[in-house]
Amino acid sequence: MADETPVDQMTVDVDPDVAPGTVLVRAAGELDVFTTPLLRDALLRLPLESLSVVVVDLARLTFMDSSGLGVLVAAQKKLRPGGGSLRVVCGGGPVLRMLEITGLLGTIAVFATVDEALGTAS
């Protein structure tokens, strides 16, 4: 009998049309060594060097390990030479905790909502 327990489920959606020069990437589920390639591949397919803003919405993650941090740091490094910025949405939970523990909270721009990260919050 096959094991019916799902293994590390994660979804990644990319919306390249939120605003000129801005891309929104949403991830949900568990971001770990097994699922990080989904997020990494979604980000690497983007023209990071020519984008103004990449918003990565991680508010629906239930878990994140250090491999997820590596993807965020790599994306930020690719954005910076072109003047772009990485903005992470987490509003708390495992992502904020990982950023706090590792000292990256001051390095990566963190927002509570997608609207805030996009600069469209009222």
C-alpha positions as CSV (number, residue, x, y, z in Angstrom):
1,M,0.0,0.0,0.0
2,A,1.4,3.4,-1.0
3,D,2.0,6.1,1.6
4,E,-0.8,8.7,1.1
5,T,0.9,11.4,3.3
6,P,1.8,14.4,1.0
7,V,5.5,15.1,0.9
8,D,6.4,18.8,1.2
9,Q,3.6,20.4,-0.7
10,M,4.3,23.9,-2.1
11,T,2.8,26.1,-4.8
12,V,4.4,29.1,-6.6
13,D,2.5,31.6,-8.7
14,V,4.1,34.4,-10.7
15,D,2.1,37.6,-11.7
16,P,4.3,39.7,-14.0
17,D,1.7,42.3,-14.6
18,V,1.0,43.9,-11.3
19,A,2.8,47.2,-12.3
20,P,5.4,48.3,-14.8
21,G,8.8,46.8,-13.8
22,T,7.2,44.9,-10.9
23,V,6.6,41.2,-10.5
24,L,4.7,39.5,-7.7
25,V,5.7,35.9,-6.8
26,R,3.4,34.1,-4.3
27,A,4.5,30.9,-2.5
28,A,2.4,28.7,-0.2
29,G,3.1,25.6,1.8
30,E,6.5,24.4,3.0
31,L,9.7,26.0,1.7
32,D,12.5,23.6,2.5
33,V,15.5,21.9,0.8
34,F,13.1,19.8,-1.3
35,T,10.7,22.5,-2.4
36,T,13.1,25.5,-2.7
37,P,13.9,24.7,-6.4
38,L,10.3,25.6,-7.2
39,L,10.8,29.2,-5.9
40,R,14.3,29.4,-7.2
41,D,13.3,28.4,-10.7
42,A,10.4,30.8,-10.7
43,L,12.7,33.7,-9.7
44,L,15.5,32.7,-12.1
45,R,13.1,32.8,-15.0
46,L,12.5,36.5,-14.3
47,P,14.7,39.2,-15.9
48,L,15.9,40.2,-12.4
49,E,18.6,42.5,-13.7
50,S,16.0,44.7,-15.4
51,L,13.2,44.7,-12.9
52,S,12.5,47.6,-10.5
53,V,10.7,45.5,-7.8
54,V,10.2,41.8,-7.1
55,V,7.6,41.2,-4.4
56,V,7.8,37.7,-2.9
57,D,4.7,36.9,-0.9
58,L,5.5,34.3,1.6
59,A,2.7,35.0,4.0
60,R,1.1,31.6,3.3
61,L,4.2,29.5,4.1
62,T,3.8,27.1,7.0
63,F,7.5,26.4,7.2
64,M,10.7,27.8,5.9
65,D,14.3,26.6,6.4
66,S,17.6,28.2,5.5
67,S,17.5,27.0,1.9
68,G,14.6,29.4,1.4
69,L,16.7,32.2,2.8
70,G,19.4,31.4,0.3
71,V,16.9,31.9,-2.6
72,L,15.9,35.3,-1.3
73,V,19.4,36.5,-0.8
74,A,20.4,35.3,-4.3
75,A,17.4,37.1,-5.9
76,Q,18.3,40.3,-4.0
77,K,21.9,40.1,-5.2
78,K,20.7,39.8,-8.8
79,L,18.3,42.7,-8.5
80,R,20.7,45.2,-6.9
81,P,23.1,45.9,-9.8
82,G,20.2,47.2,-11.9
83,G,18.8,49.3,-9.1
84,G,16.0,46.8,-8.3
85,S,14.7,45.8,-4.9
86,L,13.4,42.6,-3.3
87,R,10.4,43.0,-1.0
88,V,9.2,40.1,1.1
89,V,5.7,39.8,2.5
90,C,5.3,37.7,5.5
91,G,3.5,39.6,8.3
92,G,5.0,37.2,10.8
93,G,5.2,33.5,11.1
94,P,8.1,31.3,10.0
95,V,9.6,33.7,7.5
96,L,9.9,36.6,9.9
97,R,11.3,34.3,12.5
98,M,14.0,33.0,10.1
99,L,14.9,36.6,9.1
100,E,15.2,37.6,12.7
101,I,17.3,34.6,13.8
102,T,19.7,35.0,10.9
103,G,20.1,38.8,11.1
104,L,18.7,39.3,7.6
105,L,15.7,41.3,8.9
106,G,17.7,44.6,8.4
107,T,19.0,43.5,5.0
108,I,15.8,42.3,3.3
109,A,12.8,44.7,3.1
110,V,9.9,43.0,4.9
111,F,6.2,44.1,4.6
112,A,3.0,42.9,6.3
113,T,0.9,42.9,3.2
114,V,1.2,42.7,-0.6
115,D,-0.4,46.2,-0.9
116,E,2.3,47.7,1.4
117,A,5.1,46.0,-0.5
118,L,3.7,47.3,-3.8
119,G,3.2,50.8,-2.3
120,T,-0.5,50.6,-2.9
121,A,-1.7,50.5,0.7
122,S,-4.1,53.2,1.6
